[in-house]
Amino acid sequence: MSTTEENLSDRMKLFNQLDVVIVGAGFSGLYMLYRIRQLGLSVRVFETADGVGGTWYWNRYPGARCDIESLQYSYSFSEELRHEWHWNERYGSQIEILKYLNYVADKFHLRNDIQLKTRVISAIYDENSVRWNIQTDTGESISAKFCIMATGCLSMPKQVDINGINNFKGKTYYTSQWPHENINFHDQRVAVIGTGSSGVQSIPLIAEEAAHLYVFQRTPCFSVPARNTPLDLQEEQAWNKDYNEHRQKILNTYAGFHTTGLSYDQSALSVSPETQQKAYETRWQLGGLSFLSTFNDLFFNKQSNDTAGNFVKSQIRQLVKDPVVAESLTSQDYPVGCKRLCIDTNYYETFNRPNVTLVDLKKENIQQITSNGIQTTKNIHEIDCIVFATGFDALTGALMKIDIRGQSDSTIKKKWCEGPRTCLGLMTTDFPNLFMITGPGSPSVFTNMVVSIEQHVDWIADCLDYLRKNQFDTIEPTQESEDAWVNQVNAIANASLVNMANSWYLGANVPGKPRVFIPYAAGIVPYRQKCDQVAANGYEVNAAKVGCRSYQQTGQVVAGGNGDGSALNQFFTDRFYLDDSTNIYLLDRSASALCDWRFLLWPVNATQGRFITGACLNNVPSASQDILVSPDGTYKVTGLGFGDAAVSQIRRVSGQNGFMLWSKAIVNNDKDIYTLGYSSTNNRCELRKWSANGVNPLTGILIDSDESMWGISDFAVDNKGSVYTIGPNYAVVKKWMGGRTTYLKRNGTLNHPTSILVDSDENIYIGEMNQITLWPAKSNESYSVININQTNGLILDNNYKNIIQMDNNGSLYLLTTDRAVFGTKIIKYECNNCPSCIRSNRFTAVYYKGVYGPQYKGHLELSEYPRWTEFLNSGITTADEKAIIIGMAINEGNLDSVQAYDKVVLTAGTMQKTVVATGGGEFEVQVYEFKQENPQVYSELFEKCGWNISSNKVMSFKGKTGSALGKYLRKDFPKGSNSISEALGPLVCAISSPEFQMKQVKDFIIRLRNVLKIIPVGFQYTIADYFKSHLGQATALDQSVNLPEQVKVDVGKALTKFYMNNPSAPTNPNTWTVQDRSKYERAILQDYGVHRIMKDPGVRYTKLKAVFSLP
């Protein structure tokens, strides 16, 4: 061992507590290390090889070369590095790229934090310490807050499984793990198995040396010429001179590399065959992967793709002289580009050599490898050495090789057994603080890898910085966001041609691997925009706006309130928008302003606004300029004349067929435009939709209209495209969807409604004359959430609109308009410190022994729990356990049920666990355990809503415990009442959370397992030995949920009675025959089921029999 290695070993013994561990020292690992150092975090990189370089360290086979041009396949983060390094060729060789990466490691002194010749064998998350425990093959154990997998997409060689492979006496080589020493193929009969990228690159060079080369081809590839040339220094300098311009072009391409040459931003079918041929010929001569960008629909239109595929096949036939060989090389049955497009130097020409034989495995399969050759169904080929160019277990193989365990001992292997599941290809649910660079579900191998690597590394580094600055301990995607992303990745793949090839993109090259298209195929631009949006929203993937069930009644003025005037802290408006950072945009129309109209931006926490550039609209007729637009759902505001495409389209809309736009316009994510204005042709106030697809371009689609000029006050569009409208005289809310209008009505009447918004859960908020009213989704009720009156600083007038908006935290912003008194101002009302959770959770008064109390039955059925499949796949539960628990739950409650009307303080959840007057009830124990397991989530769900659990497991609400708490919960629920509950409403939200739902389900599983271990009083075998049927086990579970201490007694009584009536029955139930077991168990259950000590045992047992058949 060298002195350096000894010092490193000593340091590691001292410093095994790190902020970050990075696995892998290739392109991604080196740059990640660089960025982590910039953050000042402690870090160590573990690398299996004895040098840096990743895939470029291992893949040393003849001809190994990158298929992205060198000037673009290199880091962009250092201008100094860019000017110091000179690339020798258009496409960098493996040798040159490895030298480059070693140069980077030395220049930035990265080696000090890289531990070579060390394989990470496991990464296990400790939920108590909130850290990752990393184990290496050297026996080291390291603890890190964050674990970043920079393991690469093409780093795990595919295992070759050919009959007789171990009998071969010659040399075998793998392109994915090529020896470091030179290999001499002179006078050798060589076989190359595989014709993917590594085969295509190595075959021409091996053919030049070998006495004879046999190429074994299963599926022919598509390959285009590389046209590799030496790279002139002046050319590189010219590139670097305009580097920023080149870089911008790269970042705005589909795949992250930019080329010159003839290409069309249109379908291949929209041009003549001659134009097609010219375009393809130009790209063929230019060389490289840009061939696939000749037309814009080659990945989406099979007919267009065929034109490209046929062109390549025609070139192959021209290059290969033997028509039989050419036929085998052009027998592709998949679209070009749906397997990795290869680029080559003289690949097809190699088959013209007399010492090269193509063995078409579609015509003769390999039967076995013998001691001195390869035997097919037609021939025996004598071979001296074999080169396996069989590729990789791509994209997931390296991650699956490591034993990665997250929360609740979940493993990546089990979670991904049906295909990888990630959010953005960066993280996966149940594995907090675990990041993947270019992981499954990201563009990765569909792009210039270095561009995608840098984007991921920068995102992860910025995320870690955000977590630190905001004092967050962990981050992981929600199940909903992960599911949504997986669905989007699949939808994009299904909309393209990529699933039409058995490629390694789908895992088709690895036997037994799930067939799922793994990369994100929409390109780097929309992907980067999504990642940037997530970061801008504070790493909220969905950034959904969901309101609260209750609000603080005293608001905070966040803009205006300084009278009507031209100062930047004054404005008069009847509309405004919030962006995702809660900056306020508004259109000021003060008479005393310096111009007729002005657009103002009021930054968050500012004391005054500022002009939006060019927004002062002097001397322009106001009727054509009164526009505020929210393009693409991002709440970015602009106006006419600013060059925005959406606004230009709205300008065309205004004036069409007598339609005058004078109120707000919204542009949704599909580029559809919704406009509210006045039609001089129809003399009506009208709301119209103008579709991006050009439907009814002159008139739009009429959604709502009113004969009064001011008949429609406001409208809102939800995530599904439904449009909601209100007017000053409306008694209902009109809901329009797909040409059909329905009328929504709730209890109470609307009082001069002027504004409406719909949150992401389809809850409706209405700004009225003296209040903001909530119409919860899936409910017939409504109630005021903010009362507007003199006491909270507002003086309102029927003549002006009271406009509301909502931010991503659920806070409401109210624009009050009373020009005569103080101009306008915007007031923010924050949620009461409960989660942003709304249910239609109105509690019904239920009678019990002379007292009424609240009950909410809930709607989250145990059978519909969304993670059952995951639990089954990961081994958390079994199918039998699931069936028993769901069936037995018919006697209990929904996951979100809460009630406080019987002899205990309250019961909650699917097992109706209790809070009792003396403390220590089952629900109190459950909440206490939840607090220990999820302290931060507990704080958000319980503490911030006034609920607490003490160390001795006593539950309280705002200091009230025991019988005092019971009385408090019941005080507002007299006979016939149907109302919200200040205390129990937040409790519904808490137990409805994904985290607490999981706790409930896992507790149910544990309860079932424990009850089956019980030994009945007077007997020596367990309940599981006596009750094998679902009905029997569910009946015992049913009693355990209610009176657990009574189960062993009552089952013992039933068994005693059974044996008295059946003295010949074996005392060991495990010896009962199948026929006898059915008879015996039925007899025991019919007695035990109805005589159990619990409430309504007979009724409950009858329900169970309706679910489960008798034994």
LOPA-142586 format. One record per residue (C-alpha): x, y, z. Coordinates in steps of 0.05 Angstrom, whole numbers, plus 32768, in hexadecimal, padded with zeros to 4 digits. Layout:
BEGIN
XYZ...
This chain:
BEGIN
800080008000801A80457FEE8023807D80217FEA80A380017FBC806680097FD1805D80517FC280A680617F7E809F803F7F6F806280677F80808680A87F5580C180957F1A809480867F1E807480CA7F1A80B880EA7EE680D780BC7EAF80A480AE7E7880D780BA7E6C80FE807A7E3A812D805C7E3B810B80187E5280C97FFA7E5880C57FAF7E5C80817F8D7E8380837F4C7EBC80AE7F307EA980B87EE77E9080F77EC67E5680FE7EF87E7D80EB7F377EB6811B7F297E8981577F1C7E5C81457F577E9981457F847EAD81897F687E6881A77F777E6381877FBD7EA681A67FCF7E8C81EA7FBA7E5481E17FED7E8781D580247E6C819080347E96815480497E97812080127EB880E07FF97EB480BD7FB67EB980727FB27ED080537F717ED880097F607F0F80137F2D7F5780267F3D7F4F80677F157F1B809C7F067EF4809D7EC57EB880707ECF7EA180507E8F7EDD806D7E6B7F0B80497E9B7EED80057E8C7EDB80087E437F2080057E237F0F7FD77DE87F2D7FE67DA37F0A80227D837EE780387DC37ED0807F7DB67E9980AF7DC97E5F80BB7D997E5781047DAE7E8881377D937EC181477DC27EB481917DC77E6E81827DE17E7F81447E097EA6816A7E3F7E9981927E7D7E7E81D87E787E8781EF7EC07ECF82097EB87EE3823A7E827F2C82317E987F2881E67E8D7F0881F17E497F42821D7E327F7881F07E4F7F6281AF7E307F69819F7DE67F4281677DC57F6681427D8D7F2B81257D687EE381357D567ECE80F97D7F7EF880EC7DBC7F1880A77DC47F1480817E057F5D80907E127F5480DB7E087F1580DF7E327F3580B97E6B7F7180E97E687F4081237E6B7F1D81097EA97F6080FC7ECC7F7481447EB97F34815D7ED97F4081347F187F8681517F1E7F7581997F0B7F3F819F7F407F6481747F747F2B81437F777F5381057F877F5A81167FD17F1181047FDB7F0F80C77FAD7F1980817FC97F2C80517F907F2980067F8E7EEC80087FBD7EA87FEC7FAA7E6A80037FCF7E437FC37FDE7E097FE180067DE8802280187DB5801C80507D8B8055806A7D85805D80B57D42807D80C57D57808D810C7D9680B480FB7D7C80CA80B77DBD80B580977DD6808380647E04804C807C7E34803A80447E5A7FF780447E957FE980157EB77FAA7FFF7EF47FBF80287ECC7FB880687EC3800380747E838020808F7E74806980817E38809380977E2080CB80697DE480FA80697DDF80F6801D7DF080BE7FEE7DF980CF7FA47DFD80977F717E2A80AB7F387E2F80637F217E2380707ED77DF180577EA47E2080277E807E4C800B7EB77E317FC67EC97E467F927E947E107F637E7D7E1D7F1C7E937E267EEC7E587E017EAA7E5E7E137E7E7E247E157E337E2A7E5C7E197E317E7D7E5C7E3D7EA87E3F7E747EC27E087E467EE57E387E177F317E317E1B7F427E707DF57F437EB87E0D7F027EDE7E1B7EFC7F2A7E1E7EC37F597E307EC07F9D7E107EA27FB87E517EDE7FA17E7A7F187FA17E497F5D7F907E637F8E7FC97E6E7FC57FA77E477FC67FA57DFB7FA47F697DDC7FC57F4B7D9E7F947F2B7D6D7FC87F1C7D387FC07ED57D1B7F837ECC7D477F3F7EB27D337F127EE37D597EC77EE27D677EA27F227D797E5D7F157D977E327F537D957E297F8C7D637E157FC67D8F7E4080057D977E7D7FE17DB57E7A7FAB7D7F7E727FDE7D477EAE80057D607EDC7FCA7D6E7ECC7F9C7D337EF17FC67CFD7F317FCA7D267F307F817D3C7F257F6D7CF37F657F917CE07F8E7F657D0F7F6B7F227D117F797EE87CE47F2E7EE07CDF7EF57F037D017EB07EE57D0D7E7A7F177D1E7E3F7EF87D417E027F257D367DBF7F197D577D9D7F5B7D437DBD7F8B7D117DC87FD17D297DBE80127D047E0080367CFD7E1380777CDC7E5A808F7CCC7E7E80B77D017EA980DF7CD17EDD80E67D077F1581167CF87F4F81377D1D7F3881767D417F5D81B47D2C7F7481E27D657F59821F7D417F1581FD7D3A7F1481EF7D857F2882377D957EF182527D687EBF82257D8C7ED7823D7DD07ED282857DBA7E88827D7DAE7E7F82497DE47E45826A7E087E1E826E7DC77E2D82257DB77E1B82107DFE7DD882327DF97DC9820E7DB87DDD81CC7DD87DAE81D77E137D7481E57DE57D7C81A67DBB7D5681667DC47D91813B7DD87DC5816D7DF17DF381727DB57DF381A37D7B7E0881967D337E0681BC7CF37DE981A07CB37DA8819C7C8F7D6D818C7CBC7D23819A7CBA7CF681AE7CF37CBE81877CD37CA781417CC27CCD81167C917C8A810B7C6F7C7F81547C637CB781597C2F7CC281377BED7CEA80F67BE77D21811D7BC57D25814E7BFF7D2681147C307D5F80F37C0A7D8781347C087D7D81407C527D9180F97C667DCD80FB7C387DE5813C7C567DE0811F7C9C7E0280DE7C877E3D81047C6B7E4181307CA87E4180F27CD57E2D80E67D1D7DEE80E07D457DD1811F7D277DB580F27CF07D7980E77D1D7D6981317D1F7D6181377CD37D15813B7CDD7CED814A7D1C7CC0810D7D1D7CF080D27D147CE380BA7D5B7C9880C27D577C8080AF7D127C8F80697CF97C84807D7CB07CB580B67CB77CE7808A7CDC7CE380577CA47CFE808B7C737D3B80937C9F7D4380487CAA7D3D80397C607D72806D7C507DA3804D7C807D9580097C647DA180227C1E7DE5803D7C347DF67FFA7C547DE67FD67C137E1380057BED7E4D7FFA7C1D7E487FAE7C257E597F887BE67E3D7F437BF97DF17F487BF17DE57F0F7C227E0F7F327C587DED7F747C477DA97F527C507DBD7F3C7C967DD87F817CA77D977FA27C907D657F737CB17D537FA47CE87D0A7F9C7CFD7D087FDA7D2A7D0780257D1E7D4A80477D177D5F806A7D577D35803D7D857D7380157D937DB0803F7D9F7DC7805B7D5C7E1080487D527E4480737D307E7E80507D0F7EBE80537CE77EBD80207CAF7E8F7FEF7CD37E677FD97C967EA47FDB7C697EC57FA97C987E967F737C7F7EB67F797C3A7EF77F5E7C577F077F157C457F1A7F057C8D7ED67F1A7CA97E997EED7CAF7E557F047CC67E2F7ECE7CEC7DE67EE17CEB7DC77EC47D2A7D827ECC7D0E7D957E957CDD7DC17E6A7D0A7DBD7E6E7D567DF77E637D857DEE7E1F7DA47E2C7E1F7DD07E737E367DD97EA37DFB7DD37EEA7DF57DEC7F047E117DAB7ECC7E367D8A7E837E487D827E4F7E167D6A7E117E307D477DD67E0A7D2B7DF97E097CE87E447E0D7CF37E7E7E047D237EAC7E407D227EF17E347D3E7F067E6F7D677F457E847D8D7F267EBC7DB67EE17EDA7DC17ECF7F237DCB7E8C7F2D7DEE7E707F707DD77E307F617DFC7E267FA47E1F7E0B7FB67E637DD37FAD7E947DC57FF67E857DA8802D7EAF7D9580037EEB7DC97FCC7EF07DFD7FF27F197DC9800A7F4A7DA97FC67F527DEE7FA87F607DF27FD07FA07DC77FBC7FDB7DA17FFD7FE37D6E7FFE801B7D418038802D7D098044805E7CE88008807E7D1F7FDD80617D057FE7801B7D377FD47FE57D447FEF7F9F7D437FA87F847CFE7F9A7F9E7CE27FDE7F8E7CFB7FDB7F467CEA7F927F3A7CB77FA77F057CE27FDF7EEA7D04801C7F077CDA80527F287CF780977F357CE380DF7F387D0981057F017D3D80CE7F007D5C80F17F3C7D3B80D07F797D0C80977F8B7CD780947FC17CE9807480047D3380837FFB7D3D80C7801B7D7C80EF80097D9080BC7FD47D9F80DD7F917DAD80BD7F4D7DD380E17F177DB480D27ED37D88809D7EF37D4E80787ED37D1880A77EBD7D4880DE7EA77D5F80EE7E607DA580D07E6E7DB880A07E357D8880C27E047DB581007E087DFB811B7E0C7E0C80FB7E4F7E3981347E667E0281687E5C7DD1813D7E837E05812D7EB97E1581777EC57DCB81887EC97DBF81527EFC7DFC81627F257DEA81AC7F277DA3819C7F3B7DB9816D7F737DEC819F7F8D7DBA81D77F8D7D8881AA7FB07DB981997FE87DC981E27FF07D7E81F27FF57D7481BB80297DAD81D580537D99821E80507D51820E80627D6581DC80987D43819F80787D5F815B808C7D43813080547D24813280107D0180FC7FE87CCA80FD7FB37C8280F07FC67C6280B17FAB7C3380DC7F827C6B81027F607C9280C37F527C5480A17F347C4680DE7F0A7C8D80E07EF07C8E80967EDF7C4C809E7EBB7C6880D97E947CA780B37E807C7D80797E697C4B80A57E447C8380C77E1D7CA180847E0B7C5D80697DF67C5180A57DCA7C9280997DA57CB0805D7D807CE3804A7DB57CBD800D7DCE7CBF7FEE7D897D067FD47D937D217FA07DC47D577FCF7DDC7D807FD87E1B7D5780177E257D207FE67E387D4E7FB47E5B7D407F827E247D897F6C7E1F7D887F507E667D5F7F107E717D2B7F197EA77D317F647EAB7CEE7F887EA97CDC7FA47E657CD37FEE7E757CEC80287E4D7D1C80487E7E7D34808C7E657D0B80CC7E5F7D0280D47E147CE6811A7E0D7D2B813C7E0B7D5481677E397D2E81A87E307CEB81947E507D1081697E827D3D81A37E987D0181D17E9C7CDD81A07EC97D1A81997EF77D2281E47EFA7CD881ED7F0A7CDE81BB7F437D1A81E17F5F7CF882247F577CBC820A7F7E7CE781F87FB97CF081B07F9F7CA581A47F9D7C9E81767F617C5581837F537C5181CA7F707C0781BE7F797BDE81F67F967BB381D77FCD7B8E82027FFE7B8381FC80487B4581ED80707B4E8228809E7B73826A809B7B8D829F80C97B5882D580CB7B87831080D07BAB8319808F7BEE833B807E7BF28372804A7C26835C80177C1B83917FE17BFA83D57FDB7BCC83F5800E7BEC843980047BB4845B7FDE7BA784697F957BE2848A7F727C1F84847F467C5384717F7A7C70842B7F747C4F84187FB67C0A842D7F9B7BDD840B7F697B9584007F567B8483BF7F347B5083887F2F7B7F834F7F1E7BC283337F337BEA82F37F2E7C1C82CE7F5A7C5882A87F3F7C72826B7F637CA082967F8D7C6482C17FA27C7B82FE7F7D7C3E83277F6A7C2F83407F247BF883737F197BDB83A27EE67BD583E77F047B9F84157EE87BA3844F7F197B88848F7EFB7BC184B57F1C7BF784877F017C2A84A37ED07C0C847B7E987BC9845D7E877BE084177E9C7C1D83F97EBA7C3383B37ECA7C5383AD7F0E7C7B83767F2F7C7783767F7B7CAE83467F937CA2831B7FCF7CAE834080117CB883837FEB7C9B83C580027C8E83DE7FBC7C8683C57F757CB083D17F387CA283DA7EEF7CA4839D7EC37CD083B27E897CAB83D67E537C6883CF7E777C5484187E7A7C1E841E7E447C1884687E397BE184847E0D7BC8843F7DF87B7D84327DF87B71840C7E387B3C83DD7E1C7B7083B87DF17BA583B57E277B81839D7E657BA383597E657BC883307E987BE082EB7E817BF782AD7EA57C1C82867E6F7C23823B7E757C0982397EBC7C4982597ED77C2782997EEE7C5A82C37EC87C3683037EB57C3E832B7E767C1483587E497C0983687E017C45837E7DD97C7A83597E017C8883257DCC7C6F82EA7DF47C5182B77DC47C1482AA7DEF7C0682F47DF57C0F82FD7DAA7BDA82C87DA17BAC82EB7DD17BB6832B7DAA7B9C83057D6D7B6182EC7D967B4E83327DAC7B2383517D757B11830F7D547AC8830F7D417AB8834B7D6C7AD7832D7DAB7AFA835F7DD87B2883447E0D7B26836F7E4C7B2F83417E867B61830B7E987B7B82D77E687B9B82957E7D7BC782677E537BCA82207E6C7C0081EC7E647BE281D47E227BE6821B7E077B9A82227E077B84826A7E157B49827D7E407B3082C47E387AF982ED7E5A7ADF83297E347AA6834A7E107A8A83397DCC7A7083767DA87A5283487D747A2983217DA77A23835A7DDA7A35832A7E117A6C831E7E447A8E82DE7E2C7AC182AB7E447AE282867E0B7B1882517E017B4882577DC77B6882137DBB7BB2820C7DAA7B9F81D97D757B7B820F7D4D7B3481F97D597B0582337D4A7B3E82657D417B0F82A07D337ADA82977D687AF982697D9C7ACC823A7DC57A96825D7DED7A9782457E367A6982777E597A4682B97E497A1982EC7E6A79F083247E4C7A0A83547E807A4C83767E6F7A6683627EB47A3F83227EB97A7B82F47EC27AA983097EFA7AE082D57EF77AF482907EE07B26825A7EF37B42821D7ECF7B5581DE7EF67B8A81AB7EE67B5981817EBD7B4481BA7E907B0181C67EB27AED82107EB27AC7822F7EED7AA282717EE67A7E82A07F157A5982E27F0E7A3F83187F3E79F982FC7F377A0B82B27F3479EC82857F697A16824A7F4F7A5A823C7F337A5982267EEB7A8A81EE7ED97A9A81E37E907ABF81A77E757AC381907E2D7A8681B67E167A5981A27E507A4581D27E887A2F81BB7ECD7A1781E67F077A3881E07F4B7A1081F67F877A1E81F27FD279FA8204801279F3824F801D79F182857FE87A2882AA7FC47A2E82F47FD67A47831C7F9B7A7D82EA7F857AB6830C7F617AF082DA7F5F7AFA82907F5A7B3582617F5E7B3B82157F5D7B7581F27F807B9781B27F697B6681877F917B2B81A97F6F7B1681CF7FAD7AF482107F997B0282537FBA7AD3828D7FAD7AE082D67FBE7A9E82F57FD47A8783377FF07A9B832980377ABE82E780397AE782B380147ABF8273800F7AD9822C80067AB381F87FDF7AD881B77FEF7ADE81857FB77AAF81497FBA7A80816B7FEB7A3E818E7FEA7A5481BE80217A75820280227A90822E805A7AB5826F80647B00826A806F7B0D82B580747ADB82E8808D7AE9832D80707AD48368809C7AEA83A880BD7B12838480F37B44836780C37B5083A880A07B2283A380647AEC83D1804B7AC983B4800F7A9983CD7FDB7A6B83A87FAB7A8783D17F727ACB83B07F727AE7836A7F6B7B0683447FA47B3983187F817B5A82DB7FA07B9982B47F8E7BBD827A7FB17C07826B7FB97C2882277FBB7C21822480077BD6822C80047BD68274801D7BA082A180007BAD82E67FE57B7383177FE37B7183557FB87B4283877FD77B2983BF7FAB7B0B83FE7FC97B2884377FA17B03846D7FC67B24845D80097B6A84437FFF7B7584287FB97B8483DF7FB87BAF83AF7FE17BBE83657FE27BB8833F80247BD582FB80327BAF82C9805E7BDA828F80747BC2824A80857BB9823A80CD7BF8821380DB7BDA81D280C47BEE81AD80857BD381C680437B9D819180457B54819580347B22815E803A7AD7816480387ADE815180817A9E816A809F7A8E814380DE7A48812880EC7A2C812781327A2180DF814B79F980CD818A7A1980A281C079FC8098820679DC80DD820D7A14810581EA7A21811881A27A66811981857A89812281417A9580EA810F7AB980EC80CC7AB680AA80A87AEC80BC80767AF480A4802E7B398084802B7B28803A80297B5D8009803F7B537FE080007B65801D7FD67BA7802A7FFA7BD5803C7FBF7C1380177FD87BF87FD17FE07C1A7FB97FA07C5C7FD67FB77C547FB57FFB7C477F727FDA7C817F787FAA7CB27F8E7FE07C9D7F5780107C807F8680457C417F5D80447C237F2080227BE57F187FF77BC37EF0802E7BD17F2680627BB77F5C80337B777F3680277B6B7F2980717B787F7180867B4D7F90804F7B157F60805C7B167F6A80A87B187FB6809F7ACE7FB3808D7AC37FB380D97AF07FEF80E47AF9803280C27B1A805480877B61806B808B7B4A80B380967B0F80A780C57B0B80CC81077AD480CD813C7ACA80E781827A8580D2819A7A8B809381C47AAA808182077AF2808F81F37B0E80D481E37B1380C581987B23808E81677B48809681267B61807080E97B52802E80C87B598006810A7B31803B81307B69804181627B58806781A17B6B80A481CA7B55809682117B4B80C3824D7B8680A582737BB680A782387BDB806D82187BA3805C81E77BB5803781A87BB08075817C7BDC809A81AE7C10806381AA7C0C8064815E7C1680B0815B7C5080AB818C7C72807781617C6580A181237C8680DC81457CC480B281537CC68098810B7CB480D980E77CC3811481157CC1814A80DF7C81812F80C07C62812881057C71817181137C50818780D37C13815B80D97C05815C81247C2B8191814B7C1E81CA811C7BD481BA81207BD281BC816B7BD8817181787C0F815481A47C24811181C07C4B810F82017C8380E082137C5280B8823E7C2480B282027BED80E382167BCE810881DB7BB8815081E17B9A818781B77BAF81CE81CA7BBF81B682107B7D8191821B7B838147822E7B58810E82487B0E811A82577B178166824D7B2E815882067AF3812A81FB7AC2816082107AE5819481E57AE1816881A77A96815E81B17A8181A481C67A6F81BE81807A478181816A7A008183818479CA8159816479C48162811A7A04818981117A30817E80D57A6D81A980DB7AB881AE80D77AE381A181157B1C81CE81287B418194814A7B2B815681247B2F817480DE7B7B817A80E27B7E813380FF7B5B811A80C17B90813C80977BC8811E80C27BB180D680BE7BA180DE80747BEA80F080647C1180BB803C7C4180B380777C0B80A580AA7BE48079807B7C22804E80747C28804C80BF7BE0803480C67BE77FFD80927C297FE380AE7C0B7FE380F47BD07FBA80DA7C017F8780BC7C277F8380FD7BE67F7B81247BD17F4080F87C147F1E81007C147F28814B7BCE7F0D81557BDF7ECE812F7C187EC281607BEA7EC2819C7BE37E8181C37B9B7E7981DD7B927E6F82277B977E26823A7BB87E1081F97BFE7E0B81DD7BF77E1C81937BEE7E6081737BB07E7E81547BD27E7681107BD47E2B811D7B8A7E27812B7B717E5A80F87B8D7E5180B27B537E70808D7B4D7EBA807C7B0C7EBC80A37B2B7E9F80E27B677ECD80E17B3C7F0A80D17B0C7EF9810B7B467EF7813D7B627F37811F7B1E7F5881267B1D7F4C81717B667F5F81797B597FA4815B7B227FB0818E7B377F8981CD7B7B7F6A81C17B847F4F82077B447F2682007B577EFE81C27B7F7EC781E57B477EBF82187B0D7EBA81E77B317E8D81B57B447E6181F07AFB7E5C82067AE57E4A81BF7B1B7E1481BA7B097DF781FE7AC07DF181E87AD57DD381A67B007D9D81C57AC87D8D81F77A9A7D8081BC7AD07D5E81927AFC7D3581C27B1A7D0C818A7B367D4A81657B827D4B81687B9C7D7F81997BD27D9381687BAE7DBB81327BE97DB381027BD67D6980FC7B8E7D7780E77B7F7D5D80A17B667D8E806D7B207D7380727B1F7D7380BE7B3E7DB880C17B047DD6809A7AD17DB680C87AF77DC581087B087E0D80F87AC17E1B80E47AA77E0181267AD87E29814E7ACA7E6A81287A7E7E64812D7A867E6581787AC07E95817E7AA57EC7814B7A647ED6816E7A7C7ECF81B77AB97EFC81B47ABB7F3081EB7AB57F7081C27A7F7F9E81A77A4E7F7D81777A767F3C816C7A3E7F1981477A327F5281177A7C7F5A81097A857F0F80FE7A4B7F0E80CD7A6D7F4680A67AAD7F1E80A47A897EE0808B7A6D7F0B80527AB47F1B803E7AD77ED9804A7ABB7E94803C7AB57E6280757AF07E32807C
